[in-house]
Amino acid sequence: MATILIVDDEKQMRDLIRIMLQQEAHTTYGASNGQQALDILAQMDVDLLLLDVMMPEMDGFVVCQRIREQSNVPIIF
């Protein structure tokens, strides 16, 4: 199964997605902002990133650009 990072500033959305993915036996991590996502990616091997576009401080497009500087992990907005 896949390891998936869920990045969304809304906790309820992260929790809903996490529950659905874990029912399919995927491993999930959650981040509430772009910096947390970058920190997790620096420490963990992730197979897929689910990325919210509209986040405070660092939006999803900036996060995507920073990730692409170091990784080719698949990203779904």
PDB file with SEQRES, HELIX, SHEET and CRYST1 records, atoms N, CA, C and O in Angstrom:
SEQRES   1 A   77  MET ALA THR ILE LEU ILE VAL ASP ASP GLU LYS GLN MET          
SEQRES   2 A   77  ARG ASP LEU ILE ARG ILE MET LEU GLN GLN GLU ALA HIS          
SEQRES   3 A   77  THR THR TYR GLY ALA SER ASN GLY GLN GLN ALA LEU ASP          
SEQRES   4 A   77  ILE LEU ALA GLN MET ASP VAL ASP LEU LEU LEU LEU ASP          
SEQRES   5 A   77  VAL MET MET PRO GLU MET ASP GLY PHE VAL VAL CYS GLN          
SEQRES   6 A   77  ARG ILE ARG GLU GLN SER ASN VAL PRO ILE ILE PHE              
HELIX    1 AA1 LYS A   11  GLN A   23  1                                  13    
HELIX    2 AA2 GLY A   34  GLN A   43  1                                  10    
HELIX    3 AA3 GLY A   60  ARG A   68  1                                   9    
SHEET    1 AA1 4 THR A  27  ALA A  31  0                                        
SHEET    2 AA1 4 THR A   3  VAL A   7  1                                        
SHEET    3 AA1 4 LEU A  48  LEU A  51  1                                        
SHEET    4 AA1 4 ILE A  75  ILE A  76  1                                        
CRYST1    1.000    1.000    1.000  90.00  90.00  90.00 P 1           1          
ATOM      1  N   MET A   1       0.837  -1.183   0.000  1.00  0.00           N  
ATOM      2  CA  MET A   1       0.000   0.000   0.000  1.00  0.00           C  
ATOM      3  C   MET A   1       0.886   1.253   0.000  1.00  0.00           C  
ATOM      4  O   MET A   1       2.096   1.173   0.213  1.00  0.00           O  
ATOM      5  N   ALA A   2       0.271   2.385  -0.238  1.00  0.00           N  
ATOM      6  CA  ALA A   2       0.998   3.640  -0.402  1.00  0.00           C  
ATOM      7  C   ALA A   2       1.092   4.426   0.905  1.00  0.00           C  
ATOM      8  O   ALA A   2       0.261   4.288   1.803  1.00  0.00           O  
ATOM      9  N   THR A   3       2.123   5.246   0.977  1.00  0.00           N  
ATOM     10  CA  THR A   3       2.272   6.222   2.051  1.00  0.00           C  
ATOM     11  C   THR A   3       1.895   7.572   1.470  1.00  0.00           C  
ATOM     12  O   THR A   3       2.500   8.030   0.501  1.00  0.00           O  
ATOM     13  N   ILE A   4       0.893   8.210   2.066  1.00  0.00           N  
ATOM     14  CA  ILE A   4       0.306   9.422   1.495  1.00  0.00           C  
ATOM     15  C   ILE A   4       0.355  10.556   2.507  1.00  0.00           C  
ATOM     16  O   ILE A   4      -0.023  10.391   3.666  1.00  0.00           O  
ATOM     17  N   LEU A   5       0.827  11.708   2.051  1.00  0.00           N  
ATOM     18  CA  LEU A   5       0.859  12.919   2.883  1.00  0.00           C  
ATOM     19  C   LEU A   5      -0.318  13.799   2.487  1.00  0.00           C  
ATOM     20  O   LEU A   5      -0.461  14.186   1.328  1.00  0.00           O  
ATOM     21  N   ILE A   6      -1.155  14.107   3.466  1.00  0.00           N  
ATOM     22  CA  ILE A   6      -2.332  14.949   3.258  1.00  0.00           C  
ATOM     23  C   ILE A   6      -2.010  16.336   3.803  1.00  0.00           C  
ATOM     24  O   ILE A   6      -1.734  16.489   4.993  1.00  0.00           O  
ATOM     25  N   VAL A   7      -2.044  17.348   2.934  1.00  0.00           N  
ATOM     26  CA  VAL A   7      -1.705  18.709   3.340  1.00  0.00           C  
ATOM     27  C   VAL A   7      -2.931  19.586   3.144  1.00  0.00           C  
ATOM     28  O   VAL A   7      -3.332  19.871   2.015  1.00  0.00           O  
ATOM     29  N   ASP A   8      -3.517  20.008   4.249  1.00  0.00           N  
ATOM     30  CA  ASP A   8      -4.704  20.864   4.209  1.00  0.00           C  
ATOM     31  C   ASP A   8      -4.778  21.614   5.534  1.00  0.00           C  
ATOM     32  O   ASP A   8      -4.534  21.036   6.593  1.00  0.00           O  
ATOM     33  N   ASP A   9      -5.113  22.899   5.477  1.00  0.00           N  
ATOM     34  CA  ASP A   9      -5.194  23.676   6.711  1.00  0.00           C  
ATOM     35  C   ASP A   9      -6.474  23.385   7.495  1.00  0.00           C  
ATOM     36  O   ASP A   9      -6.590  23.796   8.649  1.00  0.00           O  
ATOM     37  N   GLU A  10      -7.431  22.689   6.893  1.00  0.00           N  
ATOM     38  CA  GLU A  10      -8.661  22.336   7.589  1.00  0.00           C  
ATOM     39  C   GLU A  10      -8.542  20.927   8.170  1.00  0.00           C  
ATOM     40  O   GLU A  10      -8.461  19.942   7.436  1.00  0.00           O  
ATOM     41  N   LYS A  11      -8.532  20.853   9.500  1.00  0.00           N  
ATOM     42  CA  LYS A  11      -8.357  19.571  10.181  1.00  0.00           C  
ATOM     43  C   LYS A  11      -9.447  18.572   9.808  1.00  0.00           C  
ATOM     44  O   LYS A  11      -9.160  17.391   9.616  1.00  0.00           O  
ATOM     45  N   GLN A  12     -10.686  19.029   9.704  1.00  0.00           N  
ATOM     46  CA  GLN A  12     -11.771  18.106   9.366  1.00  0.00           C  
ATOM     47  C   GLN A  12     -11.554  17.462   7.997  1.00  0.00           C  
ATOM     48  O   GLN A  12     -11.854  16.282   7.811  1.00  0.00           O  
ATOM     49  N   MET A  13     -11.041  18.224   7.049  1.00  0.00           N  
ATOM     50  CA  MET A  13     -10.775  17.681   5.721  1.00  0.00           C  
ATOM     51  C   MET A  13      -9.640  16.653   5.781  1.00  0.00           C  
ATOM     52  O   MET A  13      -9.732  15.580   5.184  1.00  0.00           O  
ATOM     53  N   ARG A  14      -8.562  16.993   6.513  1.00  0.00           N  
ATOM     54  CA  ARG A  14      -7.456  16.034   6.675  1.00  0.00           C  
ATOM     55  C   ARG A  14      -7.955  14.747   7.309  1.00  0.00           C  
ATOM     56  O   ARG A  14      -7.608  13.654   6.861  1.00  0.00           O  
ATOM     57  N   ASP A  15      -8.766  14.874   8.347  1.00  0.00           N  
ATOM     58  CA  ASP A  15      -9.265  13.695   9.056  1.00  0.00           C  
ATOM     59  C   ASP A  15     -10.157  12.836   8.166  1.00  0.00           C  
ATOM     60  O   ASP A  15     -10.050  11.610   8.185  1.00  0.00           O  
ATOM     61  N   LEU A  16     -11.029  13.459   7.394  1.00  0.00           N  
ATOM     62  CA  LEU A  16     -11.912  12.715   6.505  1.00  0.00           C  
ATOM     63  C   LEU A  16     -11.112  11.934   5.463  1.00  0.00           C  
ATOM     64  O   LEU A  16     -11.366  10.750   5.238  1.00  0.00           O  
ATOM     65  N   ILE A  17     -10.160  12.589   4.839  1.00  0.00           N  
ATOM     66  CA  ILE A  17      -9.328  11.928   3.831  1.00  0.00           C  
ATOM     67  C   ILE A  17      -8.504  10.813   4.467  1.00  0.00           C  
ATOM     68  O   ILE A  17      -8.374   9.729   3.899  1.00  0.00           O  
ATOM     69  N   ARG A  18      -7.944  11.084   5.655  1.00  0.00           N  
ATOM     70  CA  ARG A  18      -7.145  10.079   6.366  1.00  0.00           C  
ATOM     71  C   ARG A  18      -7.967   8.821   6.647  1.00  0.00           C  
ATOM     72  O   ARG A  18      -7.500   7.707   6.412  1.00  0.00           O  
ATOM     73  N   ILE A  19      -9.179   8.999   7.145  1.00  0.00           N  
ATOM     74  CA  ILE A  19     -10.040   7.858   7.463  1.00  0.00           C  
ATOM     75  C   ILE A  19     -10.317   7.022   6.218  1.00  0.00           C  
ATOM     76  O   ILE A  19     -10.236   5.794   6.254  1.00  0.00           O  
ATOM     77  N   MET A  20     -10.640   7.688   5.130  1.00  0.00           N  
ATOM     78  CA  MET A  20     -10.943   6.970   3.889  1.00  0.00           C  
ATOM     79  C   MET A  20      -9.731   6.203   3.371  1.00  0.00           C  
ATOM     80  O   MET A  20      -9.857   5.062   2.926  1.00  0.00           O  
ATOM     81  N   LEU A  21      -8.558   6.830   3.429  1.00  0.00           N  
ATOM     82  CA  LEU A  21      -7.345   6.169   2.935  1.00  0.00           C  
ATOM     83  C   LEU A  21      -6.904   5.028   3.841  1.00  0.00           C  
ATOM     84  O   LEU A  21      -6.443   3.994   3.358  1.00  0.00           O  
ATOM     85  N   GLN A  22      -7.041   5.208   5.143  1.00  0.00           N  
ATOM     86  CA  GLN A  22      -6.643   4.141   6.065  1.00  0.00           C  
ATOM     87  C   GLN A  22      -7.573   2.934   5.956  1.00  0.00           C  
ATOM     88  O   GLN A  22      -7.150   1.810   6.228  1.00  0.00           O  
ATOM     89  N   GLN A  23      -8.822   3.144   5.567  1.00  0.00           N  
ATOM     90  CA  GLN A  23      -9.728   2.019   5.341  1.00  0.00           C  
ATOM     91  C   GLN A  23      -9.251   1.151   4.182  1.00  0.00           C  
ATOM     92  O   GLN A  23      -9.587  -0.030   4.100  1.00  0.00           O  
ATOM     93  N   GLU A  24      -8.471   1.741   3.296  1.00  0.00           N  
ATOM     94  CA  GLU A  24      -7.900   1.005   2.169  1.00  0.00           C  
ATOM     95  C   GLU A  24      -6.467   0.553   2.463  1.00  0.00           C  
ATOM     96  O   GLU A  24      -5.735   0.154   1.557  1.00  0.00           O  
ATOM     97  N   ALA A  25      -6.078   0.620   3.733  1.00  0.00           N  
ATOM     98  CA  ALA A  25      -4.788   0.142   4.235  1.00  0.00           C  
ATOM     99  C   ALA A  25      -3.592   1.004   3.826  1.00  0.00           C  
ATOM    100  O   ALA A  25      -2.458   0.525   3.823  1.00  0.00           O  
ATOM    101  N   HIS A  26      -3.836   2.266   3.482  1.00  0.00           N  
ATOM    102  CA  HIS A  26      -2.735   3.177   3.189  1.00  0.00           C  
ATOM    103  C   HIS A  26      -2.215   3.784   4.483  1.00  0.00           C  
ATOM    104  O   HIS A  26      -2.967   3.956   5.443  1.00  0.00           O  
ATOM    105  N   THR A  27      -0.939   4.104   4.504  1.00  0.00           N  
ATOM    106  CA  THR A  27      -0.338   4.832   5.619  1.00  0.00           C  
ATOM    107  C   THR A  27      -0.459   6.315   5.303  1.00  0.00           C  
ATOM    108  O   THR A  27      -0.173   6.739   4.184  1.00  0.00           O  
ATOM    109  N   THR A  28      -0.882   7.106   6.285  1.00  0.00           N  
ATOM    110  CA  THR A  28      -1.065   8.532   6.042  1.00  0.00           C  
ATOM    111  C   THR A  28      -0.321   9.375   7.064  1.00  0.00           C  
ATOM    112  O   THR A  28      -0.141   8.992   8.220  1.00  0.00           O  
ATOM    113  N   TYR A  29       0.102  10.538   6.590  1.00  0.00           N  
ATOM    114  CA  TYR A  29       0.638  11.588   7.442  1.00  0.00           C  
ATOM    115  C   TYR A  29      -0.160  12.841   7.128  1.00  0.00           C  
ATOM    116  O   TYR A  29      -0.697  12.984   6.030  1.00  0.00           O  
ATOM    117  N   GLY A  30      -0.238  13.738   8.083  1.00  0.00           N  
ATOM    118  CA  GLY A  30      -0.978  14.972   7.870  1.00  0.00           C  
ATOM    119  C   GLY A  30      -0.129  16.187   8.180  1.00  0.00           C  
ATOM    120  O   GLY A  30       0.709  16.170   9.082  1.00  0.00           O  
ATOM    121  N   ALA A  31      -0.361  17.242   7.415  1.00  0.00           N  
ATOM    122  CA  ALA A  31       0.304  18.527   7.643  1.00  0.00           C  
ATOM    123  C   ALA A  31      -0.742  19.622   7.494  1.00  0.00           C  
ATOM    124  O   ALA A  31      -1.568  19.587   6.582  1.00  0.00           O  
ATOM    125  N   SER A  32      -0.700  20.588   8.393  1.00  0.00           N  
ATOM    126  CA  SER A  32      -1.691  21.666   8.364  1.00  0.00           C  
ATOM    127  C   SER A  32      -1.208  22.894   7.606  1.00  0.00           C  
ATOM    128  O   SER A  32      -1.965  23.845   7.409  1.00  0.00           O  
ATOM    129  N   ASN A  33       0.053  22.874   7.179  1.00  0.00           N  
ATOM    130  CA  ASN A  33       0.569  24.001   6.391  1.00  0.00           C  
ATOM    131  C   ASN A  33       1.738  23.531   5.529  1.00  0.00           C  
ATOM    132  O   ASN A  33       2.223  22.408   5.659  1.00  0.00           O  
ATOM    133  N   GLY A  34       2.168  24.419   4.655  1.00  0.00           N  
ATOM    134  CA  GLY A  34       3.217  24.067   3.714  1.00  0.00           C  
ATOM    135  C   GLY A  34       4.543  23.730   4.358  1.00  0.00           C  
ATOM    136  O   GLY A  34       5.224  22.798   3.929  1.00  0.00           O  
ATOM    137  N   GLN A  35       4.916  24.472   5.379  1.00  0.00           N  
ATOM    138  CA  GLN A  35       6.202  24.216   6.031  1.00  0.00           C  
ATOM    139  C   GLN A  35       6.221  22.849   6.704  1.00  0.00           C  
ATOM    140  O   GLN A  35       7.222  22.136   6.638  1.00  0.00           O  
ATOM    141  N   GLN A  36       5.121  22.482   7.347  1.00  0.00           N  
ATOM    142  CA  GLN A  36       5.034  21.145   7.940  1.00  0.00           C  
ATOM    143  C   GLN A  36       5.174  20.070   6.869  1.00  0.00           C  
ATOM    144  O   GLN A  36       5.834  19.053   7.085  1.00  0.00           O  
ATOM    145  N   ALA A  37       4.555  20.296   5.723  1.00  0.00           N  
ATOM    146  CA  ALA A  37       4.648  19.333   4.629  1.00  0.00           C  
ATOM    147  C   ALA A  37       6.089  19.171   4.174  1.00  0.00           C  
ATOM    148  O   ALA A  37       6.551  18.049   3.972  1.00  0.00           O  
ATOM    149  N   LEU A  38       6.799  20.271   4.012  1.00  0.00           N  
ATOM    150  CA  LEU A  38       8.199  20.209   3.595  1.00  0.00           C  
ATOM    151  C   LEU A  38       9.051  19.487   4.631  1.00  0.00           C  
ATOM    152  O   LEU A  38       9.944  18.716   4.281  1.00  0.00           O  
ATOM    153  N   ASP A  39       8.771  19.739   5.902  1.00  0.00           N  
ATOM    154  CA  ASP A  39       9.521  19.076   6.983  1.00  0.00           C  
ATOM    155  C   ASP A  39       9.278  17.564   6.963  1.00  0.00           C  
ATOM    156  O   ASP A  39      10.216  16.782   7.116  1.00  0.00           O  
ATOM    157  N   ILE A  40       8.030  17.157   6.775  1.00  0.00           N  
ATOM    158  CA  ILE A  40       7.710  15.731   6.737  1.00  0.00           C  
ATOM    159  C   ILE A  40       8.381  15.076   5.535  1.00  0.00           C  
ATOM    160  O   ILE A  40       8.946  13.988   5.648  1.00  0.00           O  
ATOM    161  N   LEU A  41       8.316  15.740   4.390  1.00  0.00           N  
ATOM    162  CA  LEU A  41       8.935  15.180   3.183  1.00  0.00           C  
ATOM    163  C   LEU A  41      10.443  15.036   3.320  1.00  0.00           C  
ATOM    164  O   LEU A  41      11.038  14.146   2.711  1.00  0.00           O  
ATOM    165  N   ALA A  42      11.068  15.902   4.113  1.00  0.00           N  
ATOM    166  CA  ALA A  42      12.507  15.813   4.331  1.00  0.00           C  
ATOM    167  C   ALA A  42      12.874  14.604   5.194  1.00  0.00           C  
ATOM    168  O   ALA A  42      14.013  14.138   5.158  1.00  0.00           O  
ATOM    169  N   GLN A  43      11.911  14.097   5.970  1.00  0.00           N  
ATOM    170  CA  GLN A  43      12.186  13.018   6.911  1.00  0.00           C  
ATOM    171  C   GLN A  43      11.598  11.669   6.496  1.00  0.00           C  
ATOM    172  O   GLN A  43      12.091  10.625   6.923  1.00  0.00           O  
ATOM    173  N   MET A  44      10.552  11.679   5.671  1.00  0.00           N  
ATOM    174  CA  MET A  44       9.812  10.460   5.355  1.00  0.00           C  
ATOM    175  C   MET A  44       9.809  10.195   3.852  1.00  0.00           C  
ATOM    176  O   MET A  44       9.886  11.120   3.044  1.00  0.00           O  
ATOM    177  N   ASP A  45       9.721   8.921   3.496  1.00  0.00           N  
ATOM    178  CA  ASP A  45       9.481   8.545   2.107  1.00  0.00           C  
ATOM    179  C   ASP A  45       7.971   8.531   1.886  1.00  0.00           C  
ATOM    180  O   ASP A  45       7.240   7.798   2.552  1.00  0.00           O  
ATOM    181  N   VAL A  46       7.522   9.341   0.952  1.00  0.00           N  
ATOM    182  CA  VAL A  46       6.095   9.469   0.673  1.00  0.00           C  
ATOM    183  C   VAL A  46       5.856   9.084  -0.782  1.00  0.00           C  
ATOM    184  O   VAL A  46       6.615   9.481  -1.666  1.00  0.00           O  
ATOM    185  N   ASP A  47       4.796   8.309  -1.030  1.00  0.00           N  
ATOM    186  CA  ASP A  47       4.467   7.863  -2.375  1.00  0.00           C  
ATOM    187  C   ASP A  47       3.566   8.840  -3.122  1.00  0.00           C  
ATOM    188  O   ASP A  47       3.582   8.885  -4.352  1.00  0.00           O  
ATOM    189  N   LEU A  48       2.781   9.624  -2.383  1.00  0.00           N  
ATOM    190  CA  LEU A  48       1.817  10.530  -2.988  1.00  0.00           C  
ATOM    191  C   LEU A  48       1.552  11.686  -2.042  1.00  0.00           C  
ATOM    192  O   LEU A  48       1.529  11.511  -0.824  1.00  0.00           O  
ATOM    193  N   LEU A  49       1.352  12.864  -2.607  1.00  0.00           N  
ATOM    194  CA  LEU A  49       1.044  14.061  -1.823  1.00  0.00           C  
ATOM    195  C   LEU A  49      -0.310  14.590  -2.265  1.00  0.00           C  
ATOM    196  O   LEU A  49      -0.515  14.862  -3.448  1.00  0.00           O  
ATOM    197  N   LEU A  50      -1.239  14.737  -1.323  1.00  0.00           N  
ATOM    198  CA  LEU A  50      -2.523  15.380  -1.582  1.00  0.00           C  
ATOM    199  C   LEU A  50      -2.410  16.794  -1.020  1.00  0.00           C  
ATOM    200  O   LEU A  50      -2.287  16.974   0.192  1.00  0.00           O  
ATOM    201  N   LEU A  51      -2.452  17.786  -1.888  1.00  0.00           N  
ATOM    202  CA  LEU A  51      -2.061  19.149  -1.521  1.00  0.00           C  
ATOM    203  C   LEU A  51      -3.188  20.140  -1.769  1.00  0.00           C  
ATOM    204  O   LEU A  51      -3.689  20.258  -2.887  1.00  0.00           O  
ATOM    205  N   ASP A  52      -3.579  20.844  -0.725  1.00  0.00           N  
ATOM    206  CA  ASP A  52      -4.565  21.916  -0.824  1.00  0.00           C  
ATOM    207  C   ASP A  52      -3.891  23.139  -1.451  1.00  0.00           C  
ATOM    208  O   ASP A  52      -2.731  23.426  -1.154  1.00  0.00           O  
ATOM    209  N   VAL A  53      -4.599  23.847  -2.300  1.00  0.00           N  
ATOM    210  CA  VAL A  53      -4.042  25.052  -2.923  1.00  0.00           C  
ATOM    211  C   VAL A  53      -4.151  26.252  -1.991  1.00  0.00           C  
ATOM    212  O   VAL A  53      -3.184  26.992  -1.809  1.00  0.00           O  
ATOM    213  N   MET A  54      -5.318  26.444  -1.406  1.00  0.00           N  
ATOM    214  CA  MET A  54      -5.580  27.634  -0.597  1.00  0.00           C  
ATOM    215  C   MET A  54      -5.218  27.394   0.871  1.00  0.00           C  
ATOM    216  O   MET A  54      -6.019  26.873   1.648  1.00  0.00           O  
ATOM    217  N   MET A  55      -3.996  27.785   1.230  1.00  0.00           N  
ATOM    218  CA  MET A  55      -3.544  27.673   2.611  1.00  0.00           C  
ATOM    219  C   MET A  55      -2.905  28.997   3.016  1.00  0.00           C  
ATOM    220  O   MET A  55      -2.363  29.708   2.170  1.00  0.00           O  
ATOM    221  N   PRO A  56      -2.965  29.332   4.295  1.00  0.00           N  
ATOM    222  CA  PRO A  56      -2.319  30.568   4.741  1.00  0.00           C  
ATOM    223  C   PRO A  56      -0.794  30.439   4.720  1.00  0.00           C  
ATOM    224  O   PRO A  56      -0.260  29.330   4.731  1.00  0.00           O  
ATOM    225  N   GLU A  57      -0.118  31.551   4.691  1.00  0.00           N  
ATOM    226  CA  GLU A  57       1.342  31.653   4.725  1.00  0.00           C  
ATOM    227  C   GLU A  57       1.994  31.172   3.434  1.00  0.00           C  
ATOM    228  O   GLU A  57       2.611  31.974   2.732  1.00  0.00           O  
ATOM    229  N   MET A  58       1.878  29.907   3.103  1.00  0.00           N  
ATOM    230  CA  MET A  58       2.504  29.344   1.907  1.00  0.00           C  
ATOM    231  C   MET A  58       1.442  28.530   1.171  1.00  0.00           C  
ATOM    232  O   MET A  58       1.043  27.462   1.637  1.00  0.00           O  
ATOM    233  N   ASP A  59       0.982  29.032   0.018  1.00  0.00           N  
ATOM    234  CA  ASP A  59      -0.073  28.305  -0.689  1.00  0.00           C  
ATOM    235  C   ASP A  59       0.471  27.045  -1.362  1.00  0.00           C  
ATOM    236  O   ASP A  59       1.681  26.826  -1.418  1.00  0.00           O  
ATOM    237  N   GLY A  60      -0.438  26.233  -1.865  1.00  0.00           N  
ATOM    238  CA  GLY A  60      -0.061  24.955  -2.442  1.00  0.00           C  
ATOM    239  C   GLY A  60       0.876  25.059  -3.633  1.00  0.00           C  
ATOM    240  O   GLY A  60       1.702  24.171  -3.848  1.00  0.00           O  
ATOM    241  N   PHE A  61       0.760  26.138  -4.415  1.00  0.00           N  
ATOM    242  CA  PHE A  61       1.640  26.294  -5.579  1.00  0.00           C  
ATOM    243  C   PHE A  61       3.091  26.523  -5.156  1.00  0.00           C  
ATOM    244  O   PHE A  61       4.014  25.992  -5.775  1.00  0.00           O  
ATOM    245  N   VAL A  62       3.288  27.310  -4.108  1.00  0.00           N  
ATOM    246  CA  VAL A  62       4.642  27.545  -3.592  1.00  0.00           C  
ATOM    247  C   VAL A  62       5.206  26.256  -3.012  1.00  0.00           C  
ATOM    248  O   VAL A  62       6.372  25.930  -3.233  1.00  0.00           O  
ATOM    249  N   VAL A  63       4.385  25.525  -2.273  1.00  0.00           N  
ATOM    250  CA  VAL A  63       4.814  24.243  -1.716  1.00  0.00           C  
ATOM    251  C   VAL A  63       5.227  23.304  -2.850  1.00  0.00           C  
ATOM    252  O   VAL A  63       6.262  22.642  -2.770  1.00  0.00           O  
ATOM    253  N   CYS A  64       4.427  23.252  -3.886  1.00  0.00           N  
ATOM    254  CA  CYS A  64       4.733  22.397  -5.030  1.00  0.00           C  
ATOM    255  C   CYS A  64       6.071  22.778  -5.662  1.00  0.00           C  
ATOM    256  O   CYS A  64       6.875  21.901  -5.977  1.00  0.00           O  
ATOM    257  N   GLN A  65       6.316  24.058  -5.847  1.00  0.00           N  
ATOM    258  CA  GLN A  65       7.585  24.513  -6.424  1.00  0.00           C  
ATOM    259  C   GLN A  65       8.763  24.086  -5.568  1.00  0.00           C  
ATOM    260  O   GLN A  65       9.783  23.633  -6.090  1.00  0.00           O  
ATOM    261  N   ARG A  66       8.628  24.228  -4.264  1.00  0.00           N  
ATOM    262  CA  ARG A  66       9.725  23.837  -3.362  1.00  0.00           C  
ATOM    263  C   ARG A  66       9.950  22.327  -3.372  1.00  0.00           C  
ATOM    264  O   ARG A  66      11.089  21.863  -3.323  1.00  0.00           O  
ATOM    265  N   ILE A  67       8.872  21.573  -3.434  1.00  0.00           N  
ATOM    266  CA  ILE A  67       8.999  20.115  -3.493  1.00  0.00           C  
ATOM    267  C   ILE A  67       9.704  19.700  -4.773  1.00  0.00           C  
ATOM    268  O   ILE A  67      10.573  18.828  -4.755  1.00  0.00           O  
ATOM    269  N   ARG A  68       9.332  20.319  -5.879  1.00  0.00           N  
ATOM    270  CA  ARG A  68       9.921  19.968  -7.172  1.00  0.00           C  
ATOM    271  C   ARG A  68      11.419  20.269  -7.250  1.00  0.00           C  
ATOM    272  O   ARG A  68      12.109  19.722  -8.110  1.00  0.00           O  
ATOM    273  N   GLU A  69      11.921  21.111  -6.386  1.00  0.00           N  
ATOM    274  CA  GLU A  69      13.357  21.380  -6.341  1.00  0.00           C  
ATOM    275  C   GLU A  69      14.139  20.165  -5.859  1.00  0.00           C  
ATOM    276  O   GLU A  69      15.338  20.056  -6.117  1.00  0.00           O  
ATOM    277  N   GLN A  70      13.461  19.243  -5.153  1.00  0.00           N  
ATOM    278  CA  GLN A  70      14.171  18.113  -4.573  1.00  0.00           C  
ATOM    279  C   GLN A  70      13.518  16.754  -4.793  1.00  0.00           C  
ATOM    280  O   GLN A  70      14.124  15.726  -4.490  1.00  0.00           O  
ATOM    281  N   SER A  71      12.288  16.730  -5.319  1.00  0.00           N  
ATOM    282  CA  SER A  71      11.571  15.460  -5.407  1.00  0.00           C  
ATOM    283  C   SER A  71      10.632  15.441  -6.609  1.00  0.00           C  
ATOM    284  O   SER A  71      10.170  16.482  -7.076  1.00  0.00           O  
ATOM    285  N   ASN A  72      10.363  14.239  -7.095  1.00  0.00           N  
ATOM    286  CA  ASN A  72       9.389  14.029  -8.163  1.00  0.00           C  
ATOM    287  C   ASN A  72       8.165  13.269  -7.644  1.00  0.00           C  
ATOM    288  O   ASN A  72       7.453  12.635  -8.423  1.00  0.00           O  
ATOM    289  N   VAL A  73       7.921  13.330  -6.345  1.00  0.00           N  
ATOM    290  CA  VAL A  73       6.768  12.643  -5.768  1.00  0.00           C  
ATOM    291  C   VAL A  73       5.506  13.122  -6.484  1.00  0.00           C  
ATOM    292  O   VAL A  73       5.366  14.318  -6.739  1.00  0.00           O  
ATOM    293  N   PRO A  74       4.582  12.210  -6.814  1.00  0.00           N  
ATOM    294  CA  PRO A  74       3.327  12.620  -7.446  1.00  0.00           C  
ATOM    295  C   PRO A  74       2.529  13.539  -6.510  1.00  0.00           C  
ATOM    296  O   PRO A  74       2.453  13.303  -5.304  1.00  0.00           O  
ATOM    297  N   ILE A  75       1.940  14.585  -7.088  1.00  0.00           N  
ATOM    298  CA  ILE A  75       1.153  15.551  -6.312  1.00  0.00           C  
ATOM    299  C   ILE A  75      -0.218  15.687  -6.951  1.00  0.00           C  
ATOM    300  O   ILE A  75      -0.341  15.867  -8.163  1.00  0.00           O  
ATOM    301  N   ILE A  76      -1.246  15.597  -6.119  1.00  0.00           N  
ATOM    302  CA  ILE A  76      -2.616  15.863  -6.548  1.00  0.00           C  
ATOM    303  C   ILE A  76      -3.086  17.083  -5.771  1.00  0.00           C  
ATOM    304  O   ILE A  76      -3.023  17.116  -4.542  1.00  0.00           O  
ATOM    305  N   PHE A  77      -3.558  18.085  -6.507  1.00  0.00           N  
ATOM    306  CA  PHE A  77      -4.119  19.291  -5.861  1.00  0.00           C  
ATOM    307  C   PHE A  77      -5.578  19.080  -5.591  1.00  0.00           C  
ATOM    308  O   PHE A  77      -6.242  19.967  -5.054  1.00  0.00           O  
TER     309      PHE A  77                                                      
END                                                                             
